[in-house]
């Protein structure tokens, strides 16, 4: 399901860093070397059908590369 972040992401927490990330090799091969981190946060999202919901989102991020592989983990409303 495709979605769009509406507003900003709040309550950001780091879940894993470096070797603690299961798909670290894939991320480095696909997007480049960097200090990869897995993060989670709470955001308002607009779903592909137009509904707006509050959701917990997870993503991978590296300095100079940005957010990658963002996904909705669960809905909070």
N, CA and C atoms as an extended XYZ file, in Angstrom:
231
Properties=species:S:1:pos:R:3:atomname:S:1:resname:S:1:resid:I:1 pbc="F F F"
N         0.845       -1.179        0.000 N   UNK     1
C         0.000        0.000        0.000 CA  UNK     1
C         0.886        1.235        0.000 C   UNK     1
N         0.601        2.159       -0.890 N   UNK     2
C         1.353        3.396       -0.972 CA  UNK     2
C         0.733        4.418       -0.031 C   UNK     2
N         1.584        5.262        0.529 N   UNK     3
C         1.100        6.284        1.446 CA  UNK     3
C         2.010        7.495        1.373 C   UNK     3
N         1.526        8.595        1.958 N   UNK     4
C         2.259        9.846        1.984 CA  UNK     4
C         2.231       10.371        3.415 C   UNK     4
N         3.361       10.843        3.904 N   UNK     5
C         3.430       11.427        5.240 CA  UNK     5
C         2.819       12.823        5.180 C   UNK     5
N         1.888       13.100        6.078 N   UNK     6
C         1.248       14.409        6.165 CA  UNK     6
C         1.758       15.059        7.446 C   UNK     6
N         2.444       16.174        7.333 N   UNK     7
C         3.001       16.828        8.516 CA  UNK     7
C         4.384       16.282        8.846 C   UNK     7
N         4.665       16.207       10.139 N   UNK     8
C         5.994       15.756       10.557 CA  UNK     8
C         5.902       14.462       11.339 C   UNK     8
N         7.038       13.789       11.469 N   UNK     9
C         7.110       12.541       12.225 CA  UNK     9
C         7.486       12.888       13.661 C   UNK     9
N         6.740       12.386       14.633 N   UNK    10
C         6.975       12.668       16.047 CA  UNK    10
C         7.435       11.396       16.763 C   UNK    10
N         7.913       11.558       17.982 N   UNK    11
C         8.318       10.448       18.846 CA  UNK    11
C         9.310        9.506       18.151 C   UNK    11
N        10.322       10.073       17.514 N   UNK    12
C        11.308        9.278       16.776 CA  UNK    12
C        12.230        8.554       17.746 C   UNK    12
N        12.403        7.254       17.510 N   UNK    13
C        13.297        6.422       18.316 CA  UNK    13
C        14.178        5.595       17.398 C   UNK    13
N        15.418        5.362       17.823 N   UNK    14
C        16.316        4.481       17.087 CA  UNK    14
C        16.062        3.057       17.556 C   UNK    14
N        15.853        2.144       16.612 N   UNK    15
C        15.615        0.740       16.929 CA  UNK    15
C        16.916       -0.049       16.846 C   UNK    15
N        17.705        0.192       15.788 N   UNK    16
C        18.946       -0.558       15.590 CA  UNK    16
C        19.955        0.299       14.846 C   UNK    16
N        21.241        0.004       15.056 N   UNK    17
C        22.328        0.727       14.394 CA  UNK    17
C        23.346       -0.283       13.882 C   UNK    17
N        23.900       -0.011       12.702 N   UNK    18
C        24.996       -0.814       12.157 CA  UNK    18
C        24.669       -2.295       12.028 C   UNK    18
N        25.508       -3.161       12.633 N   UNK    19
C        25.328       -4.604       12.456 CA  UNK    19
C        24.031       -5.150       13.058 C   UNK    19
N        23.336       -4.383       13.868 N   UNK    20
C        22.056       -4.808       14.421 CA  UNK    20
C        20.928       -4.790       13.411 C   UNK    20
N        21.180       -4.230       12.227 N   UNK    21
C        20.173       -4.154       11.166 CA  UNK    21
C        20.298       -5.406       10.301 C   UNK    21
N        19.215       -6.128       10.160 N   UNK    22
C        19.237       -7.397        9.415 CA  UNK    22
C        19.544       -7.229        7.940 C   UNK    22
N        19.059       -6.154        7.327 N   UNK    23
C        19.256       -5.979        5.889 CA  UNK    23
C        20.356       -4.959        5.595 C   UNK    23
N        21.351       -4.874        6.450 N   UNK    24
C        22.426       -3.898        6.284 CA  UNK    24
C        23.157       -4.084        4.957 C   UNK    24
N        23.475       -5.314        4.612 N   UNK    25
C        24.179       -5.584        3.352 CA  UNK    25
C        23.387       -5.151        2.136 C   UNK    25
N        22.107       -5.401        2.162 N   UNK    26
C        21.231       -5.014        1.053 CA  UNK    26
C        21.178       -3.497        0.931 C   UNK    26
N        21.048       -2.802        2.059 N   UNK    27
C        20.977       -1.337        2.040 CA  UNK    27
C        22.269       -0.730        1.520 C   UNK    27
N        23.394       -1.256        1.952 N   UNK    28
C        24.675       -0.731        1.479 CA  UNK    28
C        24.861       -0.974       -0.006 C   UNK    28
N        24.450       -2.135       -0.487 N   UNK    29
C        24.608       -2.460       -1.901 CA  UNK    29
C        23.690       -1.590       -2.762 C   UNK    29
N        22.455       -1.401       -2.311 N   UNK    30
C        21.464       -0.667       -3.097 CA  UNK    30
C        21.638        0.847       -3.022 C   UNK    30
N        21.921        1.394       -1.816 N   UNK    31
C        21.920        2.851       -1.628 CA  UNK    31
C        23.292        3.436       -1.328 C   UNK    31
N        24.284        2.614       -0.952 N   UNK    32
C        25.622        3.121       -0.669 CA  UNK    32
C        25.992        2.966        0.800 C   UNK    32
N        27.285        3.128        1.049 N   UNK    33
C        27.795        3.000        2.412 CA  UNK    33
C        27.365        4.222        3.237 C   UNK    33
N        27.241        4.008        4.503 N   UNK    34
C        26.849        5.073        5.414 CA  UNK    34
C        26.595        4.486        6.787 C   UNK    34
N        26.322        5.322        7.743 N   UNK    35
C        25.993        4.860        9.093 CA  UNK    35
C        24.489        4.597        9.129 C   UNK    35
N        24.100        3.403        8.758 N   UNK    36
C        22.695        3.043        8.652 CA  UNK    36
C        22.072        2.838       10.023 C   UNK    36
N        20.847        3.352       10.165 N   UNK    37
C        20.072        3.196       11.396 CA  UNK    37
C        18.647        2.832       11.017 C   UNK    37
N        18.009        2.028       11.860 N   UNK    38
C        16.585        1.748       11.695 CA  UNK    38
C        15.870        2.583       12.744 C   UNK    38
N        14.862        3.343       12.320 N   UNK    39
C        14.134        4.234       13.216 CA  UNK    39
C        12.640        3.970       13.135 C   UNK    39
N        11.933        4.444       14.172 N   UNK    40
C        10.474        4.396       14.163 CA  UNK    40
C         9.951        5.711       14.711 C   UNK    40
N         8.714        6.034       14.327 N   UNK    41
C         8.082        7.253       14.789 CA  UNK    41
C         6.592        7.205       14.519 C   UNK    41
N         5.900        8.232       14.963 N   UNK    42
C         4.452        8.329       14.795 CA  UNK    42
C         4.172        9.484       13.834 C   UNK    42
N         3.336        9.206       12.833 N   UNK    43
C         3.021       10.231       11.840 CA  UNK    43
C         1.591       10.082       11.347 C   UNK    43
N         1.054       11.168       10.834 N   UNK    44
C        -0.226       11.141       10.151 CA  UNK    44
C         0.068       10.813        8.699 C   UNK    44
N        -0.622        9.815        8.163 N   UNK    45
C        -0.362        9.379        6.790 CA  UNK    45
C        -1.634        9.451        5.961 C   UNK    45
N        -1.449        9.737        4.670 N   UNK    46
C        -2.558        9.711        3.719 CA  UNK    46
C        -2.396        8.450        2.894 C   UNK    46
N        -3.361        7.566        2.970 N   UNK    47
C        -3.308        6.307        2.246 CA  UNK    47
C        -3.686        6.505        0.779 C   UNK    47
N        -3.436        5.500       -0.043 N   UNK    48
C        -3.700        5.613       -1.477 CA  UNK    48
C        -5.183        5.816       -1.794 C   UNK    48
N        -6.066        5.387       -0.882 N   UNK    49
C        -7.505        5.586       -1.121 CA  UNK    49
C        -8.012        6.926       -0.581 C   UNK    49
N        -7.100        7.763       -0.049 N   UNK    50
C        -7.465        9.096        0.406 CA  UNK    50
C        -7.713        9.224        1.899 C   UNK    50
N        -7.830        8.095        2.614 N   UNK    51
C        -8.058        8.162        4.059 CA  UNK    51
C        -6.809        8.698        4.757 C   UNK    51
N        -7.021        9.413        5.869 N   UNK    52
C        -5.922        9.932        6.683 CA  UNK    52
C        -5.982        9.231        8.029 C   UNK    52
N        -4.832        8.611        8.415 N   UNK    53
C        -4.777        7.837        9.660 CA  UNK    53
C        -3.496        8.151       10.407 C   UNK    53
N        -3.528        7.891       11.708 N   UNK    54
C        -2.343        8.009       12.549 CA  UNK    54
C        -1.668        6.640       12.568 C   UNK    54
N        -0.365        6.602       12.275 N   UNK    55
C         0.314        5.311       12.152 CA  UNK    55
C         1.715        5.363       12.741 C   UNK    55
N         2.191        4.179       13.154 N   UNK    56
C         3.591        4.018       13.525 CA  UNK    56
C         4.321        3.617       12.250 C   UNK    56
N         5.340        4.388       11.894 N   UNK    57
C         6.098        4.110       10.676 CA  UNK    57
C         7.527        3.721       11.037 C   UNK    57
N         8.103        2.821       10.251 N   UNK    58
C         9.489        2.388       10.412 CA  UNK    58
C        10.228        2.705        9.121 C   UNK    58
N        11.530        3.058        9.222 N   UNK    59
C        12.319        3.336        8.043 CA  UNK    59
C        13.799        3.178        8.360 C   UNK    59
N        14.608        3.155        7.294 N   UNK    60
C        16.057        3.106        7.412 CA  UNK    60
C        16.599        4.447        6.971 C   UNK    60
N        17.696        4.881        7.587 N   UNK    61
C        18.233        6.202        7.305 CA  UNK    61
C        19.744        6.181        7.460 C   UNK    61
N        20.440        6.903        6.590 N   UNK    62
C        21.882        7.083        6.705 CA  UNK    62
C        22.209        8.538        6.386 C   UNK    62
N        23.206        9.074        7.049 N   UNK    63
C        23.613       10.454        6.833 CA  UNK    63
C        24.040       10.648        5.384 C   UNK    63
N        23.510       11.668        4.745 N   UNK    64
C        23.842       11.964        3.359 CA  UNK    64
C        23.024       11.168        2.352 C   UNK    64
N        22.284       10.162        2.802 N   UNK    65
C        21.473        9.338        1.902 CA  UNK    65
C        19.993        9.601        2.127 C   UNK    65
N        19.589        9.738        3.386 N   UNK    66
C        18.205       10.060        3.704 CA  UNK    66
C        17.366        8.855        4.080 C   UNK    66
N        16.059        9.054        4.160 N   UNK    67
C        15.117        8.002        4.552 CA  UNK    67
C        14.876        7.054        3.385 C   UNK    67
N        14.901        5.758        3.683 N   UNK    68
C        14.656        4.741        2.668 CA  UNK    68
C        13.769        3.651        3.251 C   UNK    68
N        13.019        2.970        2.381 N   UNK    69
C        12.186        1.821        2.743 CA  UNK    69
C        11.225        2.130        3.895 C   UNK    69
N        10.516        3.235        3.785 N   UNK    70
C         9.550        3.609        4.816 CA  UNK    70
C         8.306        2.733        4.685 C   UNK    70
N         7.806        2.240        5.830 N   UNK    71
C         6.612        1.406        5.815 CA  UNK    71
C         5.777        1.653        7.059 C   UNK    71
N         4.502        1.336        6.949 N   UNK    72
C         3.589        1.447        8.082 CA  UNK    72
C         3.662        0.153        8.856 C   UNK    72
N         3.967        0.256       10.138 N   UNK    73
C         4.032       -0.926       10.991 CA  UNK    73
C         2.649       -1.251       11.561 C   UNK    73
N         1.968       -0.223       12.091 N   UNK    74
C         0.618       -0.421       12.634 CA  UNK    74
C        -0.110        0.905       12.708 C   UNK    74
N        -1.426        0.831       12.743 N   UNK    75
C        -2.267        2.027       12.866 CA  UNK    75
C        -2.556        2.271       14.337 C   UNK    75
N        -2.569        3.524       14.742 N   UNK    76
C        -2.745        3.896       16.135 CA  UNK    76
C        -4.111        4.488       16.438 C   UNK    76
N        -4.962        4.652       15.441 N   UNK    77
C        -6.299        5.203       15.696 CA  UNK    77
C        -7.390        4.180       15.491 C   UNK    77
